[in-house]
Every structure is written in structure tokens, then in C-alpha cells.
């Protein structure tokens, strides 16, 4: 049986949708109970809850004085729960119809102590994506991203909860689920992930007062996260695995307090926030973490650790994600030109070389008798880096490589025909058949291209794009992205475009083409003419 624990507070307009999603679960009412705790609601939530309890004996309605946060009513629910599993559901959210059935099936199949179900955002709510890349029977806490979701909306084996003595801290206005879930993860024998179904709908509701969904001031957040990081330290040995968990807290909570809001703080508040963050950075920001933080975050941590107030004030307003602003390219290395670059701070704090990746999108494909046309865009992330691109064809079997430059400035371009193992030198003049022809239109700001490819020798060719920036290059296969593959237009017996089982673009060229093909075609024409003249 599953005990669904619902903390209720001032959600009269939405509580019905929440409870309907529970009593309508495909797992069946005989396999669940609902413990709904009204935590001092001032609207009609209590009456709505009592009405559901009268109609559905599976729902147990409990009323208590307001505790100030979800921890109190959740703990009350845990004390009354009788199921083998417990699931925490916020009273303005709702479940997918098959959620509990799928979560319990995963737990029973794998002996799981914790099961995560894919979340969907409603009304603009953001939800974690990384943990739900695919189904996982036995997720790795340290490498599969599950630690990046520390909310309580998961299925927990009640034996685990009781064995570890897990309860929610009731003194916290927000963040009370982090120590609970972190300890559950660390004590779990098996963690599973259901990623192929939207189990939980996380909502944004206008007018709902929910502390956990509003911005928390760093002066409140930093002491809370320090407590969780201490828990992690107590339950893990020093090393990479601990650092992987600590990284989540640095990125999501510790250093996020030094973002755009920083500029709205007065000097006294800034000094207080820095004073709370510095011991966290000194204690847990290891070399492993510093090397892997995004540059803006690494720079902030460095400034916090070394008391660089002016530099911290300057960098705090920059986004920490992939928006690196201006970039400096030197000797195949790329640096984010944040404030403080080449002003006495170590270059390593600004280097983003390892974070550069190609972003290639296919927009249109057309096949014809004489060749094929590709339209799309190719650029480098972070955005704003100057980039040059080449279309690469590699023939299966012998590795023959053809390269079509795709620079700005239209007009026909000559491809380079390279033998297997060659890396960049074109064949000398007269050293072989004419290179296949390629054409490129000017590349717009987004890195757009239109390539017309003809004269490719017979064979099956895999299609890639190399995107480079002043000596730094990245290669990626052209493939169908998350938006799907464009439809292949046109039909040709000699140039067949297709996507592999992995979604990568390839082309099968049949029959003689290029200069040999033209010669043979001319010979056939001469023979036909002579025969007709006889």
C-alpha cells in the first residue's frame, strides 16, 4: 500500500484537482491511503478536505494549527502512515493517472528505497531535467544527476524512513525537504528513476502563498545549505564522490546568491552574505570543484575565499551559466572576458576551452539526381564565439574524407579530397580527379548555411560538421535533434539521404559520379550517336 501525504494550506481553489488525481490513480483505491493534513488554513481548504474524506474512506483528514511550513504537516502524516511506501504531494500540484502504479512497480522490481518520477512544469514552473534522461533501475547517486533534485515529491520506502529516523525540520520556512531527501539518498540501497512518464505535475498558481516557490534571501538560505553540506560530509568519505554532491549545492544555492540580486544589496548586507559564504567555500570548495565550476562561479568562489570585495562586486552581476559574454581566443584556448580578466586574477578562472561545444541544427534536406542540398545552422557554444564551419563526408569502408568549407561569403567553394588518415592538406594539383563541388551562401548571425553538394564518389557517406574558432575545432555528426528530423525532400536513385538508427544523417551515392561519371556519360552519348547514324 502507498500512503500519499498531502500538506494542505490555503489552496481551496486547487485542492480538488490534487485529491482527484490521487483517488483516480490506476493503482486502485484498495492499494492506497491519503493522509491530508490541513495546516491551519484560513480559507475553505479544510471544508473541501472534509468533503472529500466523507466521500472517500481512503482519505483521512487531519486538522492542526498552522506551523509555518510544510515540514510540520508532513511529519504529522508520516506518524499516521501505514503503507509500505510513502509519497509526498503538495496540495496545489497533481499526479499523472498512472504515477503511483509505475513508481511502485519500479520499487517492487528493483527493491528500491527511493523512486523518482519524471516531473512536468505547469504555468511556467521549472522542473529538473538531468535526473530524467532515461529510466534507471539502479541509479548512481553520484553520476546520474539524481542528487540535483532534493525535493520531497518522490516515492520512499517507509522502512527506510523509519530506519533512518527521517523527519522534516519544522523550524525552516523553506528548504525543509533537502536534509530529508539527502539523507534518504545516502541511506538508500537502491534508487530508481521513472523517466518515460509524467508522474508529477509541478504547478505555478497565481495567488498561492508558498514560501518554497519564492526567492529565498541568501542570509536565510546559506545557513540552511551549510547544514545539508555538513550532513553530506558526515555520511561520505573525502574525494570525488563527495565533491560531486557538494558541487550541486555550490551551483544551486551557495554561489547563486551572488547573482543579479547582489547589486540590490547594500554594503552591510553584502558583507554579511560574504561572511556566511566564506567558511562554506573554505571548507568544501576543493580543487576538484573549483576546476569544474562554470567560470563565473569559480571566479565568485575565488573572490569570496580571498576577500576580494571589489572584484566580487563586479563579477556578481554576470550570469553563471553558458552566457559568457565576450571571449578572448589565444593559441587554441578560449577565455571568458569577465571583469578582472588579465587584472591580476589567474587565467584558469576564466578559461572555457573545455566547455566549448558545437551546436548544429538541420533545417532542410533535398536530394536530386546530381547531388543533394543541406540547410541548417552551425555555431559554437558559448554563443558569440566567432566560428568557421566545414561540412565533412566520410565514406564507410575506406575512410575517404571530403571537406566542404562553409565560410561566410557566398559563391561556389572547392572541397578538399583527403585520403584515409589525412588531416588537412588537399591533394596537389593534378594529383587526382577534380574535387567534388560545394556551394555556400553567406552565413547569417546564427551561423546559418546552405550547402549544395555534387560529384561525390559512390559509397555510403556519414555526414558531420566541424566548427572551429581560431585553431580550436569541434566535430559533431549531423543528426535529428530533439525537435525531430526535417523531412527529406526530393527523390533520387543516385543520392539517397537517410537517418541511421541513432538519428545521424548519411547519404548513399550509387553509380559512377564525378569526372569518371561525366566521362562515361560522354562515351555513352558518342556510342549512341554513332549507332543511330549507322
N, C-alpha and C positions, 0 to 999 in steps of 0.2 A: 504494500500500500504506500501511496505517496501522500505526505502531509504538505499541503500548499499553505504557506504562512503569508498572510496579507496584512501589512501595517496600513491602517486607514486614518487619514487626517484631512478633513475639509476637501473632499473630492466628490461631492454629491452628484455633480453632473456626469462624472465618468466612472463611478464605481460599478454601475450596472454593466457596462461594457466589459470591465475587468472580470467580474464574477461570472457573467455569461460565458466568457472564454474558458473558464475553468469547468463549469458544470457541463459544457458541451465537448469536453475532451474525448477523443476517440478511445482512450484507455478504459473508459467506462466508470460510472459513478461508484461502482462496487469496489474499485481499486484506488479510491482517493478520498481524502477528507480535506476540508478547508477550515483553517483556524484564522479567522479575520478579527483583528484587534483594533477597535476604534480608540485612537489615542487622543481623547478629549476634543473631538471635532466640534466646531462652533456652527456648522451649517447642518443640513439634513442628512449627512452621511450615516449617522448612527441609525436613523429610521430606515434608510434604504437597506442597510445591512441587516437589521432585524427582519425586514420584509423577506429578504432572500433566505434567511435562516428558517423562517416559518414555512416557506415553500420547499426548501431543500434540506432534508435532515442531515445531509453530508456537510453542511456549513454550520460551524459553531461561531456564534457572535460573542465577542468579549468587549466590554467597555471599561476603560480606565482613564484616570486623569492624564492630562497632556504631559508628556515627558520632555518635549522639546526636540525630538529627533526620532528617526526610525529604529534606533537601537533598542529602546525600551519595549515597544510593542513586538518587535521580532523576538526578543528574549522571552516575553510572555508566551508567544506562540510556540517557541521551542520547548518550554516547560510543559505544554499541553499536547504536543505532537506525539502520535502513536505509530506513525508509518515507518517502514524500513528506510524510506528516503524522505528528505525534506527539500522543498523548493520555495524560494523567496520571490514573491511577486509584489511589485509596487502597485498601489491601488489605482493609479491612473494609467497604467500600462495594461497590456493584454497578451495572451498566448495564441500561437498558431494552433489550429484544431488538433493536430497530431503531435504536439510538442512533448507532452509527458510520455506518451506511448513510445516515441522514438528515443527519448532520453533514458527511460527505464530499460528499454531493450538494450541500449548500449551498455548500461551499467551491469545488467544481468549477464550479458555475453562476455564481458571483459573483467568482471569483478571490480568495477570502477568504484572509487570512493568519491570522485568528483567528475561530473559530466557537464561540459559547456555546450550550450545550444546556440546556433547562429542567431544573431540579433539583426533586426531591421529598424531603421530610424523612421519616425513618423513626425511630420510637422517641422522638419528641419533638425531633428536630433541627430547628432553624430554618433556612430557606433564603431566599435573596433572591427577591423578587417583582418589584420595579420593572423590572429589565432584561428580564423575560419577559412584558411586557404584550401583545406581539404579535410575529409573525415579522418580522424585518428583514433584507433582503438587504444593505443598506448602512447600518449603524447609525452614528449620530452619537456619537462618544466623549463629547462634552461635554454633550449634551442628552437622550440616550436612556437614561441610567442604567446603561450597561454598566460604567462605572468603579466602581460600587458593589459589584461582585463582582471581587475581586482574587485569588481562589483559583486554583489551577493546573489545576483539573479542566475543561479546555477542549481543543478541537482547535487545534493550532498547525501552520502550515506549517513544515516543517523548514528550508527555505531561509531563512525569516525568523529562526529561532533561530540558525542558523549565521552569517547575515549580520550580525546584531547582537551575536554572541558571547554569547548569553544562557546563563547558568548560575545555579544556585541558590546563595546564600551558605550555606556549610556551618557557619559559626560560630553560626548562630541556632537556638535551640531551637524557636522558633515564628515565624511571620510571614515565613518564607523565600520564600514564593510571591509576596508583594507586589511586591518590586522586579522579579522576573522578569516577572510579568504586566503591571505598569505599563509597563515598557519595551517589551514586546511590543505593547501597545495603541498606545503613542506612535509606534512604528515601523511599524505595520501600514498597508498601503494600503487594505485593506477589512476591516471587522469585521462579521460576520453573527450573527444570533440565530435559533435554532430554538426557538420558544415554544409549538408546538402538540403537543408530545410530551414525556413524562417521560424524558429521556435519562439522567439520573444520579440515583441513589438515595443520598442522604447519610444515614448511619446514626448512631444513638447506641447504643453497645454497652456494657452493664454489664461492668466489669472490664477494658476495653481501656484501656491507658495510652497516651494520645495527647495530647501537650503542646498541640497546636493547638486542642484542644477543651476545654481548661480555662482558667479565668480567668488572664490574664497580669497581673502586677503592673505598675502604671504606671512604676515605676522601671526595669523591663525594656522595657516597650512604648514609652515616649516616645523613647528614643534610636533605636529601630528605625524608628518612623514619621518621625522627623526625617530619616533617610537617604532614605526614599522621597520625602518632600516636596522634598528637595534635587534628587533625580532629576527630578521634575516641573518644578522651577524651571529646571533646565538645558535641558530639552527643550521648553519652551513660553515664548512671549513674555508679558510682563506684560499683564494685562487680564482680562476676564470669563471667557474660556475656561480660563485657568489657575486662576482663583478657583473655578470650578465643580469642578475636580478637587480642589483644596485643601479645599473645603467637606466633601467626603466624609471626609477624614482628621480634620478638626476634630470632626465629628459622631460618627464611629465609633470614634475612638481617642484623640485628644488630650483632649477635654472629657469623654469617658465615664469617665476616671479620677477625675473629681471628682463621682461619683455617690454612691449609698448606702454604698459601701465606705469612703468618705472618713472617716466617723465612727469607723471601727475603727482608723484610723491614729493613731499618737502624734504629738506636735507636731514632733518631729525629722523623721519620715517625711513629714508634710505639707509641711514647708518644703523638703525635698529634691525632692518631686514638683513643687511650685510652681516651684522653681528650674529644673527641666528644661522645664517648660511655658512659662515666661515668654518665653524667646527665640523659641520657636515662634510664640507669639501675636504678639509684637512684629514678627516678620519677615513673617508670612504672613496674619495676620487683618486683611485690608483692610477698607475701609469697605463694599465690596460684600458681603463675607462677613458682617460684623457686622450689616448691615441684614437679612440673610436667615436668620441663625441663629434657631432657636427661642428664645423669651425666656429660658428658664433657662440655655441655653448661652451666649447673648450676655452675660447677667449674669455668669456664671462667667468668661468671657473678659475682661470689663471688670475684674473684681476681680483676676484674675491679672496683667493688664497694669499695673494701678495699685497693686499690692501691698496690696490691702485684705484683710488676713488675717481679721479678724473677720467681715466681710460674706461672704467666701468660705466660711468655716466654716458660716455659717447657711444659705446657699443650696445648698451641696453635696449635702445630703440630699434635695433635691427632684427628682422625675423630670423629664427634659428633653423628653419627647415631648409628647403632647397633653393630659396631665393637668395643668392649670394651677392647680389648687386654687381658692381664692376669686378672684373677679373684681370689678373696680370699673368701672362704666359711667358715663361722663361725656360729655355733648354728642355722642353718637354714636360715641365712641371707647371701647374696652374695654381694660382693663389687668389683667394678672395680678398679684395682690397677694402677690408673693413677699416674703420678708424683705428689708428695705431700701427698699421702696416708700415714696415720699414721705419718705425719711430722708436726702436729700442726693444720691441717685443720679439720673441722668437718666431722665425718664419714658419716653423712647424705648426703653429697655432692657426695659420691662415691657409695652409696647403689643402687643396681639394682635389688633387690629381686622382686619388683613388676613388673619388665619388663621381667622377665624370662618366657618363654612360650615354650611348646613342639612343635616340628616340626616333623611330621610323614608323610612318603610317602609310598604308596603301589606300589610295582613293579610287583608282580606276585601272582596269586591265582590259586590253584589247588584243586579240590575236588576228593575224592576217596571213595571207599566202607568203608574203616576202619578209615577215618579221612580226614583232609584237611591240606594244606600247605600254609603258607603266607610268602612272601618275601618282604622286604622293608627296610626302614631306620627310625631310631628314635633318635632324639638328642634334645638338648635344645638350644634355642637362649637366650643370645648371643652365637655365635659359640665359641668353645674352652672350654666350661664348661665340666668337667667330668660328665658322665651321666650313669645311670643304668636304664634298662627298664624291664617292665613286660607286658606281654600280658594278658588282662583281658576279661573274658567272663561273662556276667550277663544274667541270664535266666529271661525272661519275666514271670510275674505272681507271682513268689515267691521270686525273687531277689537273687537266689542262685548265688554265685560268685566263679569263678575259676580263679586262678592266675598262669601264666606260667612265671617264671623268664627268662629273655633273657640277661644274662650277657656274657661278653667275655669268651672264654674257652669252646670249643665245648663238645659234648657228650650229652647223654640224661639227662634231668632235670626233677625232680618231681614237678608237680604243687601242689598248695595248694588248698584244697577244703574247702570253708568257707560257713557257714550258713548265712542266711539273717541277716544283721546288724553287722556281724563281720568285723573287720578291719584289721587283720593281722595274727592271730595265727592259725597255721594249726591244723587239728584235731589230737588228740593224737593217738598214735599207737594202732591199734585195735579198734578204735572208729568208724569205718565205712568202706565203701567199699574202695578199693585201689583208690588212686588219679589218674585222667587221666594222660596219659604220654605226655610229651612235649620234643622236642629236639631243641637245638640252636647251630648254627655254630658260630665260633668266629666273633665278631663284628669288622668290619674294621673301619678305621679312621672316616668315615662318619656316623657311627652309624648303619651300615647295619645289618640286621638279616634275618635268615631263620628259621621259626618255623614250626615244624611238630606236629600237634595236633591230638590225637586219644583218644578213650574211653570216649568221652563226653556224659553225660546222655541225654536222649531225652528232646526236648524242642526247643524253639526259643531263640537264644542267641545273644545279642548285643556285638560287639567286640570293645574293647578300648585298648589303650596303656597308661600305667603310666610311665612317665620318671622322674627320680629323681636324685638329686645331694646332697649327704651328709645330708639327713634329709629334704630337700625341694623337694616336689613332685608336678607334674602337670599331669593331666589326660586329654586325648582327644580321641574322637571317631575316629576309623579308617574310613576314607572316601575317596571319589573320590576328588582329588584336582583339581586345575584349569586346569591341563593338561588332565583331564579325568580319568575315572576308567580303571584299567587294565582288560583285557579280562579274564573271569573265564574259566580256562581250566579244562577238565575232566567233567564227569557227574556221579552223584551218587544219588540213591534214599534215602540213609540214611543220607547224609551230603550235604545239598543244600545251597551253598553260594549265597547271593543276596545283592543288594543295595536297601536301603529304598528310599522313595520319596525324602528324604533330602540328599541322596547320602551317607548315612552311611552304613557300612558293617555289616551284620548279617548272622547267619548261622542257618538253621533249621535241627535239628538232629531228625530223626524219628526211631522208633523201639528200642527195648532194646539194650543197648550197655554196655560197661564196664564189670565189673565182673559178673553182672547179665546176660548180654548178652552171655558171654562166658559159663556160667553155663547152660543157656537154650540151647545154640547150642550143648553143650556136651550131654545134655539129649536127644535132638532130634536125635543125632548121635547114641546113645545107643539104643533108641527105634527103629530106622530104622534098625540097625544091628540085633536086636532080631527078628523083624518082618520078615526080609529076611531069617533068619535061620529057621523059622518055616515051 
